[in-house]
Amino acid sequence: MAERRDDESRQEDLDWLYGDEETEAEKTRVDSPPVRGSSRRRPGTASPKAYPPLRTSQSRPAGPRTDRPRRTAGGGRPPASPPPGGRPPRRPGPRRRPRVGRIIVRLLVLWLVWLLVVPVIALVRSDTVKATPDGDRPAQQPGTATLMVGSDRRDDLTEAEQRKLGTGTEAGTRTDTMLILYTPPSGSSVLISLPRDSYVPIPGHGRNKLNAAYSIGGAPLLMQTVEQATGLRMDGYLEIGFGGFVNMVDAVGGVSICLDKPMVDKDSHTNLKAGCQDLDGITALGYVRMRKADALGDLGRVKRQQEVIGKVAKKVLTPWTLINPVRYWKVNMAAAGAIRRGDNTSVLTMGRAGLGMLKVTGSNGIKMTVPVSDSNAYTSAGSSVLWDRTKCKELFNALAQGDTSVAKQYAK
């Protein structure tokens, strides 16, 4: 009886604690399951409300509890049991930010791809010209020799552009600039200018000025003439016209020159003041073409051509061109529209020529004019330039062996 009174007293306390209001449904419900910890229901009475039992030391069962999941040794809860027929779902963890190193590597990869893809696009867009010479050719020498030609080609210029550039309207195509870029297997590269009025044998056409070879037989005859006159085998051929020259100079932002005195020439539309100044593409074209107002004539023009070509190449090959994607694109596309490569000029040869120009513009590069014995000789072709046969033979024989020491000696 005492235990029953204790249970009723405890039930009254629970009613007071959780509220003693009962609905009619609760009072008449008889099918509720018994609640753990409550007293036995008397027959004919409604089941008591399922209040949680008060936890006391006497009511706590002995032994370990089994109604809560056990914690693991690390303090966490054990993983949930996997669903039938599949792996347990992975709990989403905190999203990791990409590492700085990975971002830098990806940017470097994209940059390298850009450096490789853009020249390929430019190469596809560039034009080719038949330049492989006929007949016997000299043996292959060590290194790479490239014939670089600046022509007065006007077929890509309108009449208005011809008047603006001061190119004239003469029919046909001639060469104003001819240079040999030789890159040895090791050592300094050499850039040799060949005056356009050089009096040399032209295969099948007797002796004449060097630029006449291009007018007679185009690039193949010019290549054959240069090879027979020098004994060097030309591995590549690159040609740039008036419009292409202007675009290349403008693509690199112009070139800077310094003059001791004013330079005025009506034929080339040149009117420059004394002192240092920047030249855009059109002004630079007149600067390199002018010769009548130069006391040195064609030889003076050769020096200015080397000067401007070297400055353009130095700007093209500067690290800023490689870093700046906009400038890199403009320079490559300008070169694609300006330069025509020979059908025998491979991509590898063009790459070697680019490295050769980089060396020429450096402190160890060699820029020179072919040794001359008479710069104003009277010949059947008119006023011409005669080469020094002894020095030329020594120079070109040394280059055929990959030796540039003689070129360095004559360049002084």
C-alpha positions in Angstrom: 0.0 0.0 0.0 2.9 2.3 0.7 4.3 1.8 -2.7 0.9 2.6 -4.3 0.6 5.8 -2.4 4.2 6.8 -3.5 3.2 6.1 -7.1 0.1 8.2 -6.9 2.0 11.0 -5.2 4.6 10.9 -7.9 1.9 11.0 -10.6 0.4 14.1 -9.0 3.7 15.8 -9.1 4.1 15.0 -12.8 0.6 16.3 -13.4 1.4 19.5 -11.7 4.8 19.8 -13.6 3.5 19.1 -17.1 0.0 20.3 -16.7 -3.1 18.6 -15.3 -5.4 19.5 -18.1 -6.7 16.5 -20.0 -8.9 16.4 -23.0 -11.9 14.2 -23.1 -10.2 12.0 -25.7 -7.3 11.4 -23.3 -9.6 10.6 -20.4 -11.5 8.0 -22.4 -8.5 6.5 -24.4 -7.9 2.9 -23.1 -5.7 1.5 -25.9 -2.5 3.4 -25.1 0.5 1.3 -24.5 1.9 1.3 -21.1 4.6 3.7 -20.5 7.9 2.6 -19.1 8.3 3.5 -15.5 4.6 4.1 -14.8 2.5 2.1 -12.4 0.4 -0.9 -13.5 -3.0 0.2 -15.0 -6.0 -0.9 -13.0 -8.8 -2.5 -15.0 -11.5 -0.2 -16.2 -9.3 3.0 -15.8 -7.7 5.1 -18.5 -4.0 4.8 -19.1 -2.0 7.5 -17.4 -0.3 10.2 -19.5 3.1 9.1 -20.8 5.3 11.4 -18.8 9.0 10.6 -18.8 9.9 9.0 -15.5 11.9 10.9 -13.0 15.4 9.7 -13.0 16.6 8.6 -9.6 19.3 6.4 -8.5 16.8 3.7 -7.6 15.1 3.8 -11.0 18.3 3.8 -13.1 18.9 0.3 -14.4 22.2 -1.3 -13.7 24.7 -1.9 -16.4 25.5 0.1 -19.6 22.8 2.0 -21.3 21.7 0.8 -24.7 19.2 3.4 -25.7 21.9 5.8 -27.0 24.5 5.2 -29.6 27.9 4.7 -28.3 30.6 7.2 -29.0 33.8 6.1 -30.7 37.2 6.3 -29.2 37.9 9.7 -30.9 34.8 11.2 -29.3 32.6 11.2 -32.4 29.5 9.3 -33.2 29.8 6.0 -35.1 29.0 6.3 -38.8 25.4 5.6 -39.8 24.7 2.1 -41.2 24.9 2.1 -45.0 21.6 1.9 -46.9 20.8 -1.5 -48.4 22.5 -2.2 -51.7 24.8 0.9 -51.8 27.6 2.8 -50.2 27.0 5.1 -47.2 26.3 8.7 -48.3 29.4 11.0 -47.9 28.9 13.9 -45.7 29.7 17.1 -47.5 32.8 18.6 -46.0 34.1 22.2 -46.1 34.9 23.4 -49.6 38.6 23.8 -50.2 39.9 26.9 -51.9 42.4 26.2 -54.8 45.9 26.6 -53.8 48.0 29.5 -55.0 50.6 27.2 -56.5 48.0 25.5 -58.6 46.7 28.8 -59.9 50.2 29.9 -60.9 50.9 26.6 -62.7 47.7 26.9 -64.7 48.4 30.5 -65.7 51.9 29.5 -66.8 50.5 26.6 -68.9 48.0 29.0 -70.5 50.8 31.5 -71.2 53.0 28.9 -72.8 50.1 27.7 -75.0 49.5 31.3 -76.1 53.2 31.8 -77.0 53.0 28.7 -79.2 49.6 29.0 -80.8 49.9 32.7 -81.9 53.0 32.1 -84.1 51.3 29.1 -85.7 48.2 31.2 -86.5 50.5 33.9 -88.0 52.4 31.3 -90.0 49.1 29.9 -91.5 48.1 33.5 -92.4 51.4 34.4 -94.0 52.0 34.1 -97.8 54.6 32.0 -99.4 56.7 32.7 -102.6 58.6 30.4 -104.8 62.2 30.9 -103.9 64.0 27.5 -104.5 66.7 28.1 -107.0 67.4 26.0 -110.0 70.6 24.2 -111.0 73.5 23.2 -108.8 73.7 24.7 -105.3 76.5 25.0 -102.7 77.0 22.3 -100.1 75.2 22.7 -96.8 77.4 24.6 -94.3 77.1 24.4 -90.5 74.5 26.7 -89.0 71.7 28.5 -90.8 71.9 31.1 -93.5 68.8 33.1 -94.4 68.4 35.6 -97.2 66.3 38.6 -96.1 65.0 40.9 -98.8 63.2 44.2 -98.7 61.3 44.7 -101.9 59.5 47.7 -103.4 56.5 45.4 -104.0 53.4 47.6 -104.5 50.8 45.1 -105.5 49.3 45.2 -102.0 49.0 49.0 -101.9 46.4 51.3 -103.4 47.3 54.3 -105.4 46.5 56.5 -102.4 48.8 54.5 -100.2 51.5 54.6 -102.8 51.3 58.4 -102.8 51.2 58.6 -99.1 54.3 56.3 -98.7 56.2 58.0 -101.5 56.9 54.7 -103.2 56.3 55.8 -106.8 54.2 54.0 -109.4 56.8 52.2 -111.4 55.8 48.8 -112.8 57.6 45.7 -111.8 59.2 44.7 -108.5 62.8 45.5 -107.4 64.8 44.9 -104.2 66.0 47.8 -102.1 67.5 45.7 -99.3 69.3 42.4 -99.3 70.9 40.9 -96.2 72.4 37.5 -95.2 71.7 36.5 -91.7 74.1 33.7 -90.7 73.7 31.9 -87.4 76.6 29.5 -86.6 76.2 26.4 -84.4 77.8 28.4 -81.6 79.1 31.9 -81.3 78.0 35.3 -82.6 75.4 35.7 -85.4 76.3 37.8 -88.4 74.1 40.2 -90.4 75.8 41.0 -93.8 74.3 43.7 -96.0 74.6 43.3 -99.8 74.4 46.6 -101.6 71.7 46.6 -104.3 74.2 48.1 -106.8 76.7 45.2 -106.3 78.1 44.3 -109.7 77.9 40.5 -109.8 77.4 37.6 -112.3 73.7 36.7 -112.7 73.3 33.1 -113.9 72.3 33.1 -117.6 72.3 36.9 -117.8 75.9 38.0 -117.7 77.1 40.6 -115.1 74.7 43.2 -113.7 73.6 44.9 -110.5 72.4 42.5 -107.8 68.9 43.9 -107.7 68.5 43.2 -111.4 68.4 39.5 -110.6 65.1 39.9 -108.7 63.6 42.0 -111.5 64.6 39.4 -114.1 63.8 36.1 -112.4 62.2 36.9 -109.0 63.3 35.3 -105.7 64.6 32.0 -107.3 67.1 33.8 -109.5 68.1 36.2 -106.7 68.8 33.2 -104.4 70.8 31.5 -107.1 72.8 34.7 -107.7 73.6 35.2 -104.0 74.6 31.6 -103.6 77.0 31.6 -106.5 78.5 35.0 -105.5 79.1 34.0 -101.8 79.5 30.2 -101.9 76.9 29.9 -99.1 73.8 27.8 -99.3 70.7 29.8 -98.3 68.5 27.7 -96.0 65.6 30.2 -96.0 64.1 33.2 -97.7 62.2 36.1 -96.1 60.7 39.0 -98.0 59.0 42.2 -96.8 57.4 44.9 -98.9 56.8 48.6 -98.3 53.4 48.2 -96.6 54.7 45.3 -94.4 57.7 47.4 -93.3 55.4 50.3 -92.2 53.1 47.9 -90.3 56.0 46.2 -88.5 57.4 49.5 -87.3 54.0 50.7 -86.1 53.3 47.4 -84.4 56.4 47.9 -82.1 55.5 51.5 -81.4 58.0 53.1 -83.7 61.8 53.5 -83.5 64.1 56.2 -82.2 67.0 57.7 -84.2 69.5 60.6 -83.7 70.7 62.8 -86.5 73.7 65.1 -86.5 72.1 67.3 -89.2 68.7 67.6 -90.9 67.9 65.0 -93.6 65.7 66.2 -96.5 65.0 64.1 -99.6 62.1 64.8 -102.0 62.1 61.4 -103.7 61.7 59.4 -100.5 59.4 62.0 -98.8 62.0 62.4 -96.1 62.1 65.6 -94.0 63.8 65.1 -90.7 65.3 67.6 -88.3 68.6 67.3 -86.5 68.6 65.6 -83.1 66.9 62.6 -81.5 63.4 61.8 -82.5 60.8 59.0 -82.8 59.8 57.7 -86.3 56.6 56.0 -87.1 56.2 53.5 -89.9 55.9 55.9 -92.8 58.7 58.2 -91.7 61.0 55.2 -91.0 60.3 53.9 -94.6 61.6 57.2 -96.0 64.6 57.2 -93.7 65.8 53.7 -94.9 65.1 54.4 -98.6 66.7 57.8 -98.9 70.1 57.7 -100.7 70.4 60.7 -103.0 70.9 63.1 -100.2 73.4 60.8 -98.5 77.1 61.4 -99.4 77.7 57.7 -99.0 74.9 56.8 -101.5 73.9 53.1 -101.3 76.4 52.3 -98.6 74.8 55.0 -96.3 71.4 53.5 -97.0 72.7 50.1 -96.0 73.8 51.4 -92.6 70.4 53.0 -92.0 68.6 49.8 -93.0 70.6 47.8 -90.5 70.0 50.4 -87.8 66.2 50.3 -88.2 66.0 46.5 -88.7 68.0 46.0 -85.6 65.9 48.3 -83.5 62.6 46.7 -84.7 64.0 43.2 -84.0 65.1 44.3 -80.6 61.6 45.6 -79.8 60.0 42.5 -81.2 62.1 40.2 -79.1 61.9 42.2 -75.9 60.4 40.4 -72.8 57.6 43.0 -72.8 56.4 41.7 -76.1 56.2 38.2 -74.7 54.5 39.3 -71.5 51.9 41.6 -73.0 49.4 39.4 -74.9 47.9 42.3 -76.9 51.3 43.4 -78.2 52.3 39.8 -78.8 49.3 39.3 -81.0 49.7 42.6 -82.9 53.4 41.9 -83.6 52.7 38.4 -84.9 49.8 39.4 -87.0 51.8 42.3 -88.4 54.6 40.0 -89.3 52.1 37.6 -90.9 50.8 40.3 -93.2 54.3 41.8 -93.9 56.6 38.9 -94.5 56.4 36.4 -97.3 58.5 33.2 -96.7 60.1 31.1 -99.3 58.6 27.7 -100.2 61.8 26.1 -99.0 61.7 27.9 -95.6 60.7 25.7 -92.8 59.2 26.7 -89.4 62.5 25.5 -87.8 64.5 27.8 -90.1 62.3 30.8 -89.2 62.8 30.0 -85.5 66.5 29.9 -86.0 66.4 33.2 -87.9 64.5 34.7 -85.0 67.2 33.6 -82.5 69.9 34.8 -84.9 68.3 38.3 -85.0 68.1 38.2 -81.2 71.9 37.6 -81.1 72.7 40.2 -83.7 70.9 42.9 -81.7 72.9 41.9 -78.6 76.3 43.2 -77.6 78.1 40.2 -79.3 76.2 40.4 -82.6 78.1 41.3 -85.8 76.6 43.7 -88.3 78.6 44.5 -91.4 78.6 45.3 -95.1 80.2 42.9 -97.6 83.8 44.1 -98.1 83.9 46.6 -100.9 86.8 47.7 -103.1 85.0 50.5 -105.0 81.7 52.0 -104.1 81.3 54.1 -107.3 82.8 52.1 -110.1 81.7 52.7 -113.7 80.4 49.5 -115.3 78.2 48.5 -118.3 75.3 48.7 -115.8 76.2 52.2 -114.7 77.5 53.3 -111.3 78.1 50.1 -109.4 79.6 48.7 -106.2 82.6 46.3 -106.6 83.3 43.7 -103.9 86.8 43.1 -102.6 87.4 39.7 -104.0 90.2 38.7 -101.7 88.4 39.7 -98.5 85.0 38.3 -99.7 86.6 35.0 -100.4 88.2 34.8 -97.0 85.0 35.9 -95.3 82.6 33.5 -97.0 85.0 30.5 -96.8 85.2 31.0 -93.1 81.4 31.2 -92.7 81.1 28.0 -94.8 83.1 26.4 -92.1 81.0 27.9 -89.3 83.7 30.4 -88.3 82.7 34.0 -87.6 86.0 35.4 -86.5 86.8 36.8 -89.9 83.5 38.6 -90.0 84.2 40.1 -86.6 87.6 41.3 -87.9 86.1 43.0 -91.0 83.2 44.5 -89.1 85.5 46.8 -87.2 
